[in-house]
Amino acid sequence: MHADTAAPALPRLLRAQEVAEQTGLSLPRIYELTRSGALPHVRLGRAVRYSPAAVSAFFEAGGTGRWTSPGA
């Protein structure tokens, strides 16, 4: 990487509690949607995080469909 080239800023990933607060859903419901594979998420070791853009797109689409991990 060149010294004069700035790396693009990565979006801040959300925790399940933050997704629950922002959507008005209960934390158990967020966990259920995550376990079922419906809600887009990223696993970082044992941690599970959510992209704000992916979560917004999921709910804008009516919260339907099945999301699959790019690595699956």
Backbone bond lengths (Angstrom), bond angles and torsions (degrees), N, CA, C in turn:
res aa  C-N    CA-C-N  psi(-1)  N-CA   C-N-CA  omega(-1)  CA-C   N-CA-C  phi
1 M - - - 1.440 - - 1.515 107.73 -
2 H 1.312 115.76 139.72 1.449 120.82 178.53 1.517 110.23 -79.56
3 A 1.316 116.67 148.84 1.458 121.49 -178.66 1.521 111.72 -63.67
4 D 1.344 117.88 -29.37 1.460 119.85 -177.60 1.534 113.16 -89.65
5 T 1.333 117.31 1.52 1.453 121.80 179.50 1.521 108.97 -100.57
6 A 1.318 115.38 117.40 1.462 120.01 179.15 1.527 109.18 -86.15
7 A 1.316 115.77 137.87 1.457 120.75 176.62 1.527 108.73 -71.49
8 P 1.325 117.40 142.65 1.465 118.88 178.76 1.522 110.21 -65.30
9 A 1.312 115.70 144.47 1.462 120.37 179.24 1.523 109.21 -71.15
10 L 1.301 116.27 132.67 1.458 120.92 177.37 1.521 109.06 -86.44
11 P 1.338 117.43 145.45 1.465 118.82 178.63 1.524 110.26 -70.34
12 R 1.299 115.45 148.60 1.457 120.54 176.91 1.525 107.69 -73.37
13 L 1.311 116.67 131.05 1.457 121.10 178.26 1.520 109.71 -88.02
14 L 1.319 115.60 146.52 1.455 121.54 -177.39 1.513 111.60 -96.16
15 R 1.318 115.62 152.20 1.462 122.57 171.75 1.522 108.03 -88.98
16 A 1.329 116.79 162.83 1.468 121.11 -179.25 1.524 111.23 -56.98
17 Q 1.313 117.86 -41.20 1.464 121.80 179.86 1.533 110.98 -59.70
18 E 1.326 116.46 -40.75 1.467 120.62 179.48 1.528 111.26 -67.07
19 V 1.334 116.70 -39.16 1.467 120.56 178.09 1.532 108.96 -64.16
20 A 1.324 116.59 -42.57 1.459 120.60 178.87 1.529 110.71 -61.06
21 E 1.308 116.80 -46.07 1.466 120.74 -179.40 1.524 111.53 -63.45
22 Q 1.316 116.74 -41.75 1.464 120.62 -176.27 1.525 113.07 -74.65
23 T 1.322 117.11 -26.46 1.467 120.16 -177.78 1.521 112.58 -99.19
24 G 1.321 116.93 -16.68 1.459 120.10 -177.08 1.516 113.48 81.56
25 L 1.326 116.60 7.51 1.463 120.78 176.28 1.521 109.53 -89.37
26 S 1.314 115.97 159.42 1.464 119.82 178.03 1.528 109.74 -75.62
27 L 1.303 115.76 155.44 1.464 120.55 177.92 1.532 111.44 -60.89
28 P 1.344 119.19 -42.84 1.475 118.38 175.89 1.527 112.96 -58.63
29 R 1.334 117.89 -35.67 1.467 120.91 178.71 1.528 110.94 -67.02
30 I 1.342 117.18 -39.41 1.469 120.76 176.67 1.527 109.22 -62.12
31 Y 1.330 116.91 -44.09 1.467 120.29 178.75 1.535 110.94 -62.72
32 E 1.327 116.89 -39.72 1.465 120.96 179.62 1.529 110.98 -64.15
33 L 1.334 116.59 -44.93 1.467 120.45 177.92 1.526 111.29 -63.89
34 T 1.326 116.48 -34.49 1.462 120.88 178.42 1.522 110.67 -68.67
35 R 1.335 116.48 -49.21 1.469 121.05 -179.42 1.519 112.21 -60.01
36 S 1.331 116.21 -37.21 1.461 120.04 -177.53 1.534 111.91 -74.74
37 G 1.341 116.21 -13.75 1.452 120.02 -178.74 1.513 113.18 87.53
38 A 1.338 117.12 4.14 1.458 120.57 -178.34 1.521 111.97 -76.19
39 L 1.317 118.07 -41.08 1.458 122.10 -176.15 1.525 109.92 -90.98
40 P 1.335 118.01 122.79 1.469 120.63 -179.74 1.528 111.32 -59.34
41 H 1.314 115.67 133.30 1.460 121.00 -179.55 1.521 110.19 -153.28
42 V 1.320 114.84 167.87 1.458 122.15 178.49 1.517 107.38 -126.61
43 R 1.310 116.63 132.98 1.468 120.68 175.06 1.519 108.66 -98.97
44 L 1.310 115.31 127.03 1.461 122.70 176.03 1.519 106.51 -120.68
45 G 1.324 115.79 88.50 1.464 119.24 -171.32 1.517 107.56 68.67
46 R 1.327 116.07 -124.48 1.466 120.33 177.75 1.521 112.54 -88.23
47 A 1.312 116.75 -13.59 1.462 121.03 -178.52 1.520 110.68 -78.63
48 V 1.312 116.04 142.99 1.464 122.52 175.52 1.521 106.93 -117.66
49 R 1.322 115.95 129.20 1.457 121.17 -179.48 1.526 109.18 -131.54
50 Y 1.323 114.94 160.81 1.457 121.72 -173.80 1.526 109.64 -127.90
51 S 1.316 116.79 133.38 1.456 122.34 174.68 1.526 108.10 -77.92
52 P 1.334 117.76 126.20 1.471 119.04 178.61 1.527 112.55 -55.55
53 A 1.322 117.55 -40.88 1.471 120.95 -179.25 1.528 111.06 -65.49
54 A 1.329 117.68 -41.96 1.466 121.13 -179.10 1.528 110.74 -68.55
55 V 1.331 116.95 -39.04 1.466 120.54 178.65 1.530 109.43 -65.54
56 S 1.328 117.02 -43.76 1.470 120.75 178.25 1.521 110.60 -60.23
57 A 1.318 116.83 -45.90 1.464 120.62 -179.77 1.527 111.05 -61.95
58 F 1.324 117.38 -39.50 1.461 122.50 178.76 1.525 110.52 -59.63
59 F 1.333 116.45 -48.23 1.458 119.64 -177.72 1.523 112.03 -74.82
60 E 1.318 118.22 -32.54 1.463 121.17 176.25 1.530 110.91 -65.20
61 A 1.322 116.15 -28.69 1.462 121.10 177.81 1.531 111.29 -83.91
62 G 1.309 116.45 6.72 1.459 119.95 177.80 1.506 114.09 92.23
63 G 1.320 116.97 7.62 1.461 120.06 178.79 1.512 112.90 68.81
64 T 1.305 115.51 27.90 1.459 119.00 -178.77 1.517 110.46 -115.41
65 G 1.295 115.30 168.42 1.458 120.20 178.74 1.507 111.21 96.21
66 R 1.277 115.46 167.05 1.465 120.97 -179.27 1.505 107.75 -119.28
67 W 1.289 116.03 123.35 1.450 123.50 -179.66 1.513 108.81 -90.09
68 T 1.335 117.01 140.40 1.462 120.86 175.14 1.511 108.80 -123.00
69 S 1.303 114.90 140.27 1.452 122.01 179.61 1.520 109.84 -65.15
70 P 1.336 117.89 141.13 1.463 120.14 178.37 1.526 112.29 -59.76
71 G 1.320 117.98 -25.00 1.452 121.01 -178.64 1.513 113.37 -90.61
72 A 1.325 117.64 -1.36 1.464 120.93 -175.72 1.511 112.20 -82.19
